[in-house]
Amino acid sequence: MQISGNTIFIPGSTSGIGLALALALQARGNTVIVGGRRADLLERIAADHPGLDTVRVDTADPASIEAAAKDVIARHPDLNVLITMAGIMRPEDWHRPQGFLETAEATVTTNVLGPIRLIGAFVAHLQTRPDATIMTVSSGLAFTPLKVTPTYNASKAAVHMLSESIRLQLADTTVKVVELVPPSVQTALMPGHEENEHAMPLDAYIAEAVGLIESQPDATEIQVERVKFLRYGEARGDYDQVVAALNAADPHND
């Protein structure tokens, strides 16, 4: 993916990594459209950040995705990058169904069906562009499990393998598939996580990730140094130690 000159839609980018990435990419000379569920929040973002476009989209709702895709493509026919940012992360207790089933189903709907439906809504259009990118968003937890979030871990592992697979299928098109693989980052993804001393500061993460996008335009995964501890534990042969260290450090395991 080239760092500038793109028209980029980022659903699920009204806060956290999504909004910070949107602003960083806008600063690099891209047209950026921010997507989110709350109209009032979108209006505030547009007012606070001139030049950002916004569109309402609920990535858990197929009809909303379809409507948003039509709107974005109509207003921005040059759209050539989709970043499937939306996701939820919630703790679960698998000792009894009341402790996890509803949360697990919502997580799969948002984190797995959401990207699938978004890609489905945009892939035909992206193939008409001379240089296009689908950027998926997985996690270091796709490779090393956090005990308290089983379905989140599984959903991100699914996104990783989905990315690997559709990259093969789309190799005969103009569409590149790039996987953004964040470590734990200080955002509001889970309660209290913005103050988690074990998580990477948001500004530092965005600066390093955008730098990698710029310096490695042909990369298939965007991995900051901090995520490689989780990403390559099995390959290094220290997977059990990585799992133990991750779960000992996480405050949500208390």
Secondary structure as GFF3:
##gff-version 3
##sequence-region A 1 254
A	DSSP	beta_strand	7	11	.	.	.	ID=ss1
A	DSSP	alpha_helix	16	27	.	.	.	ID=ss2
A	DSSP	beta_strand	31	36	.	.	.	ID=ss3
A	DSSP	alpha_helix	39	48	.	.	.	ID=ss4
A	DSSP	beta_strand	53	56	.	.	.	ID=ss5
A	DSSP	alpha_helix	62	75	.	.	.	ID=ss6
A	DSSP	beta_strand	81	84	.	.	.	ID=ss7
A	DSSP	three_ten_helix	97	99	.	.	.	ID=ss8
A	DSSP	alpha_helix	101	108	.	.	.	ID=ss9
A	DSSP	pi_helix	109	113	.	.	.	ID=ss10
A	DSSP	alpha_helix	114	126	.	.	.	ID=ss11
A	DSSP	beta_strand	132	137	.	.	.	ID=ss12
A	DSSP	three_ten_helix	140	142	.	.	.	ID=ss13
A	DSSP	alpha_helix	150	169	.	.	.	ID=ss14
A	DSSP	three_ten_helix	170	172	.	.	.	ID=ss15
A	DSSP	beta_strand	175	180	.	.	.	ID=ss16
A	DSSP	three_ten_helix	193	195	.	.	.	ID=ss17
A	DSSP	alpha_helix	202	215	.	.	.	ID=ss18
A	DSSP	beta_strand	221	222	.	.	.	ID=ss19
A	DSSP	three_ten_helix	225	227	.	.	.	ID=ss20
A	DSSP	alpha_helix	228	231	.	.	.	ID=ss21
A	DSSP	alpha_helix	233	236	.	.	.	ID=ss22
A	DSSP	alpha_helix	239	249	.	.	.	ID=ss23
A	DSSP	three_ten_helix	251	253	.	.	.	ID=ss24
###
